[in-house]
Amino acid sequence: MEIREVKDENIWNEFVFSFENSQFLQSWQWAEFQKILGRKIFRLGLFENEKILAVALLIKMPLPFLKSYLYCPRGPIFKENNEKVTKIFLEKIKEIGKKEKSIFLRFEPLNQLPNYQLQKVKDVQPSKTILLDLTKSEDEILEEMHPKTRYNIRLAEKRGVRVKISQSDEEIEIFLKILEKTAKRDKFKPHPPFYYRKLLKFDKNFIKLFLAEYQEKIIAGNLMVFFNDTVTYLHGASDNQFRNVMAPYLLHWIAIKEAKRLCFKYYDFWGVDEKKWPGVTRFKKGFVSSKTGIEISYPGTFDLAFNKLWYRLYILGKKFL
């Protein structure tokens, strides 16, 4: 077995595409976006007789004192959850980490892995989500929604809310202002504005911005990722002043219909947790039922320390920040 850098987009994405509900965070496109942000990336593939057994997109993330860590979002991806393959892969990543002065690897495996002195940490990406099965008909999907969700979609339509896809500079800035208001209201920390500007200008087939208009004013937006067989709801924002017109409900319904039109198989609501986000979780679960929804749980986020002293100092420093 041999681990080497994968330089061919088709080879990389073909492997990632072979998994149902494959992870856009391990896509060739996501790596290219990280490069636009100025981050160093590694696309590693584990080969046996030219057959890929595993891949890992690693992103080098900066830390103080010229240190760094390697982040593998929603990965590595293994063809088979084989202990020998896992060990070889993680040892290679450890070698890269030492060369890059990285203190640790932070990663989000799709399946439970053997211990390897891993440290469970707070989730970076949500470890629980709901998928809507888009192979169902529009009528079936609507019928299986919670009655209040279905009612709010129709109410938004009745009140004249309109949804469009747009990536114009002016409308991106409006979305960012609404996102800033949403973050303050819901008490979360968004990415810096330049992150969203670069993301929304990156690839119009990969990233789409759905905007809701009411009385000729943009009042809500959803940032969506279109990759392989899955459309993912990545970020959303809404103006609290117009909450009575129920624009977020119609935004999702139009995005669902667009995903079906383009023959995608799943619609990923990207994060549910009844303890952490009860309101958001209730909102998302209103779009699915046991017949149309699939709940998925991932093991979570783990750290593998390369330098135990520096890792202890990093953990200690985080407590005081």
HUMO-V517029 format. One record per pair of residues at least 12 apart in sequence whose ideal C-beta (glycine too) atoms are under 7 Angstrom apart, sorted by sequence separation. I is the first residue (numbers start at 1). J is the second residue. D is the distance in Angstrom with one decimal. If there is no record, write none. Layout:
[[I/J/D] [I/J/D]]
This chain:
[[31/43/6.1] [44/56/4.8] [58/70/4.7] [59/71/4.7] [93/105/5.5] [209/221/5.9] [210/222/4.6] [223/235/4.2] [236/248/6.7] [272/284/5.6] [76/89/5.9] [272/285/6.7] [13/27/6.4] [43/57/5.8] [44/58/6.7] [58/72/5.4] [209/223/5.6] [210/224/6.2] [222/236/4.8] [13/28/5.1] [57/72/6.5] [269/284/4.2] [12/28/4.9] [41/57/6.5] [42/58/4.2] [56/72/5.2] [108/124/6.7] [207/223/6.9] [208/224/5.0] [221/237/5.4] [41/58/6.6] [108/125/5.8] [176/193/5.2] [220/237/6.4] [41/59/5.5] [57/75/6.2] [106/124/6.9] [207/225/6.1] [208/226/6.3] [220/238/3.9] [9/28/4.6] [56/75/5.2] [206/225/6.6] [219/238/6.7] [220/239/6.5] [39/59/5.4] [40/60/4.2] [56/76/3.7] [176/196/6.0] [206/226/6.1] [219/239/4.5] [39/60/6.0] [55/76/6.5] [205/226/6.5] [206/227/6.5] [54/76/5.4] [55/77/5.4] [54/77/6.4] [70/93/6.6] [219/242/4.4] [54/78/4.5] [231/255/6.9] [34/59/5.1] [54/79/6.4] [172/197/6.3] [31/57/5.2] [53/79/5.0] [70/96/7.0] [90/116/6.2] [30/57/6.9] [70/97/5.5] [86/113/5.8] [220/247/4.2] [86/114/6.7] [172/200/5.3] [214/242/5.7] [219/247/5.4] [220/248/5.6] [231/259/4.1] [26/55/6.8] [222/251/4.9] [81/111/4.9] [222/252/7.0] [12/43/6.2] [26/57/5.0] [54/85/6.0] [76/107/6.9] [83/114/5.5] [214/245/5.4] [220/251/5.8] [224/255/5.8] [53/85/5.6] [68/100/6.1] [70/102/5.0] [75/107/6.4] [56/89/6.7] [68/101/6.2] [69/102/5.3] [72/105/6.6] [75/108/6.8] [77/110/6.5] [167/200/5.3] [214/247/6.4] [222/255/6.1] [231/264/5.0] [67/101/5.8] [68/102/4.8] [69/103/5.4] [74/108/5.1] [167/201/7.0] [175/209/6.4] [230/264/6.4] [54/89/5.5] [58/93/6.7] [66/101/6.6] [69/104/5.1] [70/105/4.8] [71/106/4.9] [72/107/3.8] [73/108/6.0] [212/247/3.8] [229/264/5.9] [230/265/6.8] [233/268/6.6] [252/287/6.3] [67/103/5.5] [74/110/6.8] [175/211/6.7] [229/265/4.0] [230/266/4.4] [231/267/5.2] [232/268/4.3] [233/269/5.5] [234/270/6.1] [5/42/6.8] [6/43/4.7] [15/52/4.8] [56/93/6.8] [69/106/5.8] [167/204/6.0] [172/209/7.0] [229/266/6.1] [231/268/6.9] [233/270/5.0] [5/43/5.9] [212/250/6.3] [230/268/5.4] [232/270/5.4] [5/44/6.5] [6/45/4.2] [16/55/6.9] [46/85/6.4] [212/251/5.1] [15/55/5.6] [60/100/5.9] [63/103/6.7] [171/211/6.1] [3/44/5.8] [4/45/6.3] [210/251/5.4] [46/88/6.8] [60/102/6.9] [167/209/5.6] [178/220/6.8] [3/46/5.2] [4/47/6.7] [12/55/6.6] [46/89/5.5] [165/208/5.3] [166/209/6.1] [178/221/6.4] [165/209/6.6] [174/218/4.8] [210/254/6.4] [1/46/6.1] [2/47/5.1] [165/210/5.8] [166/211/5.5] [210/255/5.2] [1/47/6.9] [175/221/4.3] [1/48/4.9] [26/73/7.0] [163/210/5.9] [164/211/5.7] [171/218/6.3] [25/73/3.8] [26/74/5.8] [44/92/6.8] [163/211/6.9] [6/55/6.7] [25/74/4.2] [26/75/4.6] [163/212/5.3] [164/213/6.9] [23/74/3.9] [26/77/5.7] [74/125/6.2] [161/212/5.5] [162/213/4.8] [23/75/6.8] [73/125/6.1] [161/214/5.1] [42/96/6.2] [160/214/6.6] [182/237/4.2] [185/240/5.9] [182/238/6.2] [19/77/6.5] [179/237/3.9] [181/239/6.6] [178/237/4.3] [181/240/7.0] [178/238/6.7] [16/77/6.5] [178/239/5.4] [175/237/6.4] [161/245/5.5] [3/89/6.8] [159/245/4.7] [161/247/5.1] [1/88/6.1] [163/250/5.9] [163/251/5.8] [3/92/4.5] [156/245/5.9] [161/250/5.2] [156/246/4.3] [155/246/5.1] [156/247/5.8] [163/254/4.1] [156/249/5.7] [157/250/6.3] [152/246/4.1] [156/250/3.8] [153/249/4.8] [152/249/4.1] [153/250/5.6] [25/125/6.9] [149/249/6.3] [153/253/4.8] [21/131/6.4] [141/256/6.8] [138/257/6.6] [138/260/6.8] [132/256/6.7] [134/259/5.7] [134/260/5.1] [134/264/5.7] [135/265/6.2] [134/265/5.6] [134/266/6.1] [133/266/6.9] [134/267/5.7] [132/266/6.8] [131/266/4.5] [132/267/4.0] [131/267/6.7] [131/268/5.4] [149/286/3.6] [148/286/6.4] [149/287/5.8] [129/268/5.9] [130/269/4.8] [129/269/6.2] [146/286/4.0] [129/270/5.8] [145/286/6.3] [129/271/5.7] [130/272/5.5] [145/287/5.6] [129/272/6.1] [126/270/6.5] [128/272/5.4] [126/271/3.1] [128/273/5.8] [144/289/4.0] [126/273/7.0] [144/291/5.3] [144/292/4.5] [141/292/5.7] [140/292/6.8] [130/284/6.0] [130/285/6.5] [132/287/6.1] [132/288/5.3] [136/292/5.4] [130/288/5.7] [133/292/5.2] [132/292/5.9] [37/198/6.6] [132/293/6.0] [133/294/6.5] [36/198/5.5] [131/293/6.8] [130/293/5.3] [131/294/4.3] [130/295/5.6] [131/296/6.4] [33/199/6.4] [36/202/6.6] [129/296/5.3] [33/202/5.3] [128/297/5.2] [127/297/6.4] [127/298/4.7] [127/300/4.7] [29/203/6.0] [29/206/4.9] [123/300/5.8] [124/301/5.1] [123/301/5.1] [122/301/6.8] [120/300/6.0] [121/301/5.2] [121/302/6.7] [120/302/5.8] [121/303/5.4] [119/302/6.4] [118/302/4.3] [119/303/4.4] [118/303/6.9] [118/304/5.7] [119/305/6.9] [112/299/5.0] [110/298/6.3] [111/299/6.9] [116/304/6.4] [108/298/6.4] [109/299/5.6] [108/301/5.2] [106/301/6.5] [107/302/6.1] [106/303/5.3] [105/303/6.9] [104/303/4.8] [105/304/4.5] [27/227/5.6] [104/304/6.1] [24/225/4.9] [104/305/4.7] [104/306/5.7] [24/227/3.8] [103/306/6.1] [102/306/6.1] [103/307/5.2] [22/228/4.7] [103/310/4.5] [104/311/5.3] [21/229/6.8] [24/232/6.2] [98/306/6.0] [103/311/5.3] [20/229/6.7] [21/230/5.2] [97/306/4.3] [17/228/5.1] [103/314/5.8] [94/306/5.6] [90/304/6.5] [67/310/6.5] [21/266/5.4] [63/314/6.9]]
